[in-house]
Amino acid sequence: MFCYIAGNEQEGHFSLINEACSMFAHTNPLHLDVFQSVVRFEAEVVAMTAALLGSKEISSGGQVCGNMTSGGTESILLAMKTSRDYMKVKKGITKPEMIMPVSAHSAYDKAAQYFNIKLLRVPVGKDFRADVKAIKRRINRNTILIVGSAPGFPHGIIDPIEELGELASSFGICLHVDLCLGGFVLPFARKIGYPIPPFDFSVQGVTSISVDVHKYGLAPKGTSVILYRNHDIRKHQFVAVTEWTGGLYVSPTIAGSRPGGLIAGAWAAMMSLGLEGYLENTRKIMETSKKIERGIHEIHGLFVVGKPDMTIVAFGSDILDIFEVNDIMSSKGWHLNALQRPNSIHICVTLQHVHVVEELLKDLRDSVQTVKAKPGPLDGGLAPIYGAAGKMPDRAMVKDLLVDFMDTTC
């Protein structure tokens, strides 16, 4: 699940990005004057990504800009910090709050803790998309930002970004769109002919976008991009220290020193694949996703959660414990994500799955039959952790489990 590159077919791609990373392994874009080539690579990765996500459709309000980061979480953290500081200057908000659907990524919880922002989560609608009316009811004078996902990590469903954009514009607040998963799929899926709703800077009201190059962009792990609608917003991302005895210190991202090799690797990946490469990859994984979705619909006892827009297919069951099914699938070598509300599991379709669809569906059918014939959690599986009723463990329990696991592996 976590490798977006199909090994045998793309060994040349692996070799290319590894060579690029190696060539620039010693570089650090913190030092702009020394490592000018890496600085240019970053600028071009940002520009190419922005071009995919509606930058050319903006008629006014400045130029889309941004930076590369270490991953989606850092991109989201920066967007939240930047929105907080921007809204403090713009509207004088000193007790910031942000509102988002329960399907939004957990990185926002981290941002809320790090940057002292009150986080309000609202339920999604019956279609598992952000409930715009519910979000509107929670907006107050301290609201700095609302969030939409394209798609959301749990179910692969795109939130109503246009409606959220209208809402943000009407209240004069920020709208961040999480495109970490969809940024290198949705623009190409639309070109192929899939009915993709508006999701990027072409939507009035979108102020920032996070998109991971190390997912479907097929760049080396540790590469993401955070984009802003204009420089006036982005300048609040930077930290500048002028009083330090060590001289002037200016840093655009959370990290000070950054690995220039990863930036070079991302640039090489994008230049190598090009628009045609991404189009072909998107065609393969979208077709594979639809095959899997149809196959799950045909398995008695399972249901697909909502109507997936992209390459994530979530499914659950009303007649058996889906986490037991997941345990059996894990024993067969498939690694699927466990979800809650509703209890379900999902597969994130990548190039790895293109040639194993029938094997996956056969193993899933067999796993369902096994649970039907002999229900009960496997020893060492995930089902016991979720409890007999399929209830997710509380926060303290999760922390204890993680600490115990790390202690046993150190």
C-alpha positions as CSV (number, residue, x, y, z in Angstrom):
1,M,0.0,0.0,0.0
2,F,2.7,2.5,0.9
3,C,4.8,2.1,-2.2
4,Y,3.3,4.1,-5.1
5,I,5.9,2.8,-7.6
6,A,5.5,-0.6,-9.3
7,G,9.0,-2.1,-8.9
8,N,9.6,-4.3,-11.9
9,E,8.0,-1.9,-14.4
10,Q,9.7,1.2,-13.1
11,E,13.2,0.1,-12.1
12,G,14.6,2.9,-14.3
13,H,12.5,5.4,-12.4
14,F,13.9,4.2,-9.1
15,S,17.4,4.4,-10.5
16,L,16.9,7.9,-11.8
17,I,15.6,9.4,-8.5
18,N,18.2,7.5,-6.5
19,E,21.0,9.0,-8.7
20,A,19.5,12.5,-8.4
21,C,19.3,12.2,-4.6
22,S,22.9,10.9,-4.5
23,M,24.2,13.7,-6.7
24,F,22.8,16.4,-4.4
25,A,23.0,14.6,-1.0
26,H,25.4,17.2,0.4
27,T,23.3,20.2,-0.5
28,N,21.1,22.3,1.8
29,P,18.7,24.9,0.4
30,L,18.8,26.9,3.6
31,H,22.0,28.4,2.1
32,L,20.4,30.0,-0.9
33,D,23.7,31.6,-2.2
34,V,25.7,28.4,-2.0
35,F,23.3,25.7,-3.4
36,Q,21.6,27.7,-6.2
37,S,20.8,24.6,-8.4
38,V,18.8,23.0,-5.6
39,V,17.0,26.3,-5.0
40,R,16.1,26.4,-8.6
41,F,14.9,22.7,-8.5
42,E,12.6,23.6,-5.6
43,A,11.2,26.7,-7.5
44,E,10.5,24.6,-10.6
45,V,8.8,21.8,-8.6
46,V,6.6,24.4,-6.9
47,A,5.8,26.0,-10.3
48,M,5.0,22.8,-12.0
49,T,2.8,21.6,-9.2
50,A,1.0,25.0,-9.1
51,A,0.4,24.8,-12.8
52,L,-1.5,21.5,-12.3
53,L,-3.7,23.0,-9.6
54,G,-5.3,26.0,-11.2
55,S,-2.6,28.7,-10.9
56,K,-3.1,29.7,-14.5
57,E,-6.8,30.2,-14.0
58,I,-6.4,32.9,-11.3
59,S,-7.4,36.2,-12.9
60,S,-6.5,38.4,-10.0
61,G,-5.1,38.4,-6.5
62,G,-1.5,37.6,-7.2
63,Q,0.6,34.6,-8.2
64,V,0.4,31.1,-6.6
65,C,3.6,30.4,-4.7
66,G,4.9,28.0,-2.1
67,N,7.7,25.8,-0.8
68,M,8.7,22.1,-0.7
69,T,8.4,20.3,2.7
70,S,9.1,17.0,4.2
71,G,5.6,15.6,3.7
72,G,1.9,16.2,4.0
73,T,1.9,16.7,7.7
74,E,4.5,19.5,7.5
75,S,2.7,21.1,4.6
76,I,-0.6,21.1,6.6
77,L,1.2,22.4,9.7
78,L,2.7,25.3,7.7
79,A,-0.7,26.1,6.2
80,M,-2.3,26.3,9.6
81,K,0.5,28.4,11.1
82,T,0.4,30.7,8.1
83,S,-3.4,31.1,8.1
84,R,-3.3,31.8,11.9
85,D,-0.7,34.6,11.5
86,Y,-2.4,36.0,8.3
87,M,-5.8,36.2,10.0
88,K,-4.2,37.9,13.0
89,V,-3.0,40.7,10.8
90,K,-6.0,40.8,8.6
91,K,-8.8,40.6,11.2
92,G,-7.0,40.9,14.6
93,I,-7.9,37.4,15.7
94,T,-6.0,36.4,18.8
95,K,-8.0,33.3,19.8
96,P,-7.9,31.4,16.6
97,E,-10.3,28.6,15.7
98,M,-10.5,26.3,12.7
99,I,-13.4,24.1,11.5
100,M,-13.3,20.9,9.5
101,P,-15.2,17.7,8.9
102,V,-14.4,14.6,10.9
103,S,-12.9,13.0,7.8
104,A,-10.1,15.6,7.6
105,H,-6.5,14.2,8.3
106,S,-5.2,13.9,11.9
107,A,-2.4,16.3,11.0
108,Y,-4.8,19.1,11.8
109,D,-5.0,17.9,15.3
110,K,-1.2,18.1,15.5
111,A,-1.3,21.6,14.1
112,A,-4.0,22.6,16.6
113,Q,-1.8,21.4,19.5
114,Y,1.4,22.9,18.1
115,F,0.0,26.3,17.2
116,N,-2.6,26.8,20.0
117,I,-5.6,26.8,17.6
118,K,-9.0,25.6,18.8
119,L,-10.1,22.8,16.6
120,L,-13.8,22.2,15.8
121,R,-14.7,19.0,14.0
122,V,-18.2,18.6,12.5
123,P,-19.9,15.4,11.2
124,V,-20.0,14.7,7.5
125,G,-23.2,14.2,5.5
126,K,-24.8,11.0,4.6
127,D,-22.6,11.0,1.5
128,F,-19.5,11.2,3.7
129,R,-18.6,14.7,2.3
130,A,-18.1,17.8,4.3
131,D,-21.4,19.2,5.6
132,V,-21.2,22.8,4.5
133,K,-24.3,23.9,6.5
134,A,-22.9,22.3,9.7
135,I,-19.5,24.1,9.1
136,K,-21.3,27.4,8.6
137,R,-23.2,27.0,11.9
138,R,-19.8,26.8,13.7
139,I,-18.2,29.9,12.2
140,N,-17.7,32.8,14.6
141,R,-15.6,35.9,15.0
142,N,-12.5,33.7,16.0
143,T,-12.7,31.4,13.0
144,I,-9.6,31.7,10.8
145,L,-10.0,28.8,8.5
146,I,-12.1,25.9,7.2
147,V,-10.8,22.7,5.6
148,G,-11.8,20.6,2.7
149,S,-10.1,17.4,1.3
150,A,-9.8,16.2,-2.3
151,P,-10.1,13.4,-1.5
152,G,-10.4,12.6,2.2
153,F,-7.9,9.9,3.3
154,P,-10.6,7.5,4.8
155,H,-13.0,7.1,1.9
156,G,-11.5,8.7,-1.2
157,I,-14.3,11.1,-1.5
158,I,-13.9,14.8,-2.5
159,D,-15.5,17.4,-0.3
160,P,-17.7,20.1,-1.9
161,I,-14.8,22.5,-2.4
162,E,-16.8,25.1,-4.5
163,E,-19.4,25.5,-1.7
164,L,-16.7,25.7,0.9
165,G,-14.9,28.3,-1.2
166,E,-18.1,30.4,-1.3
167,L,-18.5,30.0,2.4
168,A,-14.9,31.1,3.1
169,S,-15.2,34.1,0.8
170,S,-18.4,35.3,2.3
171,F,-16.9,35.3,5.8
172,G,-13.5,36.5,4.8
173,I,-11.6,33.5,6.2
174,C,-9.1,31.0,4.8
175,L,-9.9,27.7,3.1
176,H,-7.2,25.1,3.0
177,V,-7.6,22.2,0.6
178,D,-5.9,18.9,1.4
179,L,-4.7,17.5,-1.9
180,C,-1.9,15.4,-0.4
181,L,-3.4,12.3,-2.0
182,G,-5.2,13.8,-5.0
183,G,-2.8,16.4,-6.3
184,F,-1.1,14.2,-8.8
185,V,-4.2,12.2,-9.8
186,L,-7.3,14.5,-10.0
187,P,-5.9,16.9,-12.7
188,F,-5.1,14.0,-14.9
189,A,-8.3,12.0,-14.1
190,R,-10.2,15.1,-15.3
191,K,-8.2,15.2,-18.6
192,I,-9.0,11.5,-19.1
193,G,-12.7,12.1,-18.7
194,Y,-13.6,11.2,-15.2
195,P,-16.3,13.5,-13.6
196,I,-14.0,15.4,-11.1
197,P,-15.6,18.4,-9.4
198,P,-13.7,21.6,-8.9
199,F,-11.0,21.3,-6.2
200,D,-8.1,23.7,-6.7
201,F,-7.1,27.4,-7.0
202,S,-9.7,27.8,-9.8
203,V,-12.2,27.8,-6.9
204,Q,-12.5,31.3,-5.5
205,G,-11.9,31.2,-1.8
206,V,-9.1,28.6,-1.7
207,T,-6.2,30.2,0.0
208,S,-3.8,27.2,0.4
209,I,-3.3,23.7,-0.9
210,S,-1.1,20.9,0.3
211,V,0.0,18.2,-2.1
212,D,2.5,15.3,-1.7
213,V,4.9,14.7,-4.5
214,H,6.1,11.5,-2.8
215,K,2.7,9.8,-3.3
216,Y,1.3,9.7,-6.8
217,G,4.0,12.1,-8.0
218,L,6.3,9.1,-7.6
219,A,9.1,11.3,-6.0
220,P,11.3,10.1,-3.2
221,K,9.8,9.9,0.3
222,G,9.9,13.1,2.2
223,T,8.7,15.5,-0.5
224,S,5.6,17.6,-0.5
225,V,4.5,21.0,-1.6
226,I,2.6,23.7,0.3
227,L,1.0,26.3,-2.0
228,Y,-0.6,29.7,-1.3
229,R,-2.9,31.8,-3.5
230,N,-0.5,34.8,-3.3
231,H,2.6,36.1,-1.7
232,D,0.7,38.2,0.8
233,I,-0.5,35.0,2.5
234,R,2.7,33.0,2.1
235,K,4.9,35.7,3.8
236,H,3.3,34.7,7.1
237,Q,4.8,31.2,6.8
238,F,8.4,32.5,7.1
239,V,10.3,33.0,10.4
240,A,12.8,35.8,10.4
241,V,15.1,36.5,13.4
242,T,17.0,39.7,13.2
243,E,18.4,40.2,16.8
244,W,20.5,37.0,17.0
245,T,24.2,37.4,17.6
246,G,24.8,34.8,14.9
247,G,23.4,37.2,12.3
248,L,20.2,37.2,10.3
249,Y,18.2,34.0,10.3
250,V,15.3,33.4,7.9
251,S,13.7,30.0,7.4
252,P,10.7,29.3,5.2
253,T,9.6,25.9,6.6
254,I,9.6,24.1,9.9
255,A,13.0,22.6,9.3
256,G,16.0,24.8,9.1
257,S,18.4,22.6,7.2
258,R,16.7,20.5,4.5
259,P,17.9,17.6,2.4
260,G,18.6,19.1,-1.1
261,G,18.9,15.5,-2.4
262,L,15.2,14.9,-2.0
263,I,14.3,18.1,-3.8
264,A,16.5,17.1,-6.7
265,G,14.9,13.6,-6.7
266,A,11.4,15.2,-6.8
267,W,12.5,17.4,-9.7
268,A,14.0,14.5,-11.6
269,A,10.8,12.4,-11.0
270,M,8.5,15.1,-12.4
271,M,10.7,15.9,-15.4
272,S,11.2,12.2,-16.2
273,L,7.5,11.3,-16.1
274,G,6.1,14.5,-17.6
275,L,2.4,15.1,-18.3
276,E,2.1,12.0,-20.5
277,G,3.6,9.7,-17.8
278,Y,1.2,11.0,-15.2
279,L,-1.7,10.6,-17.5
280,E,-0.9,7.0,-18.3
281,N,-0.3,6.2,-14.6
282,T,-3.6,7.8,-13.7
283,R,-5.5,5.9,-16.3
284,K,-4.1,2.6,-14.9
285,I,-4.8,3.3,-11.3
286,M,-8.3,4.8,-11.9
287,E,-9.3,1.7,-14.0
288,T,-7.9,-0.6,-11.3
289,S,-9.8,1.3,-8.6
290,K,-13.1,1.0,-10.4
291,K,-12.5,-2.8,-10.9
292,I,-11.9,-3.2,-7.2
293,E,-15.0,-1.1,-6.3
294,R,-17.1,-3.2,-8.6
295,G,-15.6,-6.5,-7.3
296,I,-16.4,-5.4,-3.7
297,H,-20.0,-4.6,-4.6
298,E,-20.4,-8.2,-5.8
299,I,-19.2,-9.8,-2.5
300,H,-22.2,-10.6,-0.4
301,G,-21.9,-9.1,3.1
302,L,-19.7,-6.1,2.1
303,F,-20.6,-2.6,1.2
304,V,-18.6,0.3,-0.3
305,V,-18.5,3.4,1.9
306,G,-20.0,6.3,-0.2
307,K,-19.0,6.8,-3.8
308,P,-15.2,7.0,-4.1
309,D,-14.0,9.8,-6.4
310,M,-10.4,8.6,-6.7
311,T,-8.1,5.7,-5.9
312,I,-9.2,4.9,-2.4
313,V,-12.0,2.3,-1.9
314,A,-13.3,1.9,1.7
315,F,-15.7,-1.0,2.6
316,G,-17.4,-2.4,5.6
317,S,-20.1,-4.9,6.5
318,D,-23.4,-5.1,8.4
319,I,-23.3,-8.8,9.0
320,L,-19.7,-9.6,10.1
321,D,-16.7,-8.0,11.8
322,I,-14.8,-6.2,9.1
323,F,-11.7,-6.1,11.3
324,E,-11.6,-9.9,11.4
325,V,-11.7,-9.8,7.6
326,N,-8.8,-7.4,7.7
327,D,-6.8,-9.7,10.0
328,I,-7.2,-12.6,7.5
329,M,-6.3,-10.3,4.6
330,S,-3.1,-9.3,6.5
331,S,-2.2,-12.9,7.0
332,K,-2.4,-13.3,3.2
333,G,0.0,-10.4,2.7
334,W,-2.4,-7.6,2.0
335,H,-2.0,-4.5,4.2
336,L,-5.2,-2.5,4.4
337,N,-6.1,0.5,6.7
338,A,-8.6,0.1,9.5
339,L,-11.2,2.9,9.7
340,Q,-14.0,3.9,12.1
341,R,-17.4,5.6,12.0
342,P,-18.4,3.5,10.3
343,N,-16.1,0.5,11.0
344,S,-14.5,-0.3,7.7
345,I,-11.2,-0.9,5.9
346,H,-9.8,0.7,2.8
347,I,-7.3,0.1,0.1
348,C,-5.2,2.9,-1.5
349,V,-4.7,1.7,-5.1
350,T,-1.3,2.3,-6.6
351,L,0.6,1.0,-9.6
352,Q,1.5,-2.0,-7.4
353,H,-2.1,-3.2,-7.7
354,V,-2.6,-2.9,-11.4
355,H,-1.7,-6.6,-12.2
356,V,-3.1,-8.2,-9.0
357,V,-6.7,-7.2,-9.0
358,E,-8.1,-10.6,-9.4
359,E,-5.8,-12.1,-6.7
360,L,-6.9,-9.3,-4.3
361,L,-10.6,-9.9,-4.9
362,K,-10.2,-13.7,-4.6
363,D,-8.4,-13.3,-1.3
364,L,-11.1,-10.9,-0.1
365,R,-13.9,-13.3,-1.0
366,D,-12.1,-16.1,0.7
367,S,-11.5,-14.0,3.8
368,V,-15.2,-13.0,4.0
369,Q,-16.2,-16.7,3.7
370,T,-13.7,-17.7,6.5
371,V,-15.2,-15.1,8.9
372,K,-18.7,-16.2,8.1
373,A,-17.9,-19.8,8.7
374,K,-15.8,-19.2,11.9
375,P,-16.1,-15.7,13.4
376,G,-13.7,-14.7,16.0
377,P,-10.5,-12.6,16.1
378,L,-7.1,-14.0,15.2
379,D,-4.4,-14.1,17.8
380,G,-2.1,-11.2,17.2
381,G,-4.6,-9.5,14.8
382,L,-6.1,-6.0,14.9
383,A,-9.6,-7.0,15.9
384,P,-8.9,-7.5,19.6
385,I,-7.4,-4.0,19.8
386,Y,-10.7,-2.6,18.5
387,G,-12.6,-4.5,21.1
388,A,-15.4,-7.0,20.8
389,A,-17.9,-4.3,19.6
390,G,-15.5,-2.9,17.1
391,K,-14.9,0.2,19.2
392,M,-11.7,2.1,18.6
393,P,-9.3,2.4,21.5
394,D,-9.1,5.7,23.4
395,R,-6.2,8.2,23.0
396,A,-4.3,7.0,26.2
397,M,-4.5,3.4,25.1
398,V,-3.2,4.2,21.6
399,K,-0.2,6.1,23.1
400,D,0.5,3.2,25.5
401,L,0.4,0.7,22.7
402,L,2.8,2.8,20.6
403,V,5.2,3.3,23.4
404,D,5.2,-0.5,24.2
405,F,5.8,-1.3,20.5
406,M,8.7,1.2,20.2
407,D,10.2,-0.1,23.5
408,T,10.2,-3.7,22.1
409,T,11.9,-2.6,18.8
410,C,14.6,-0.4,20.3
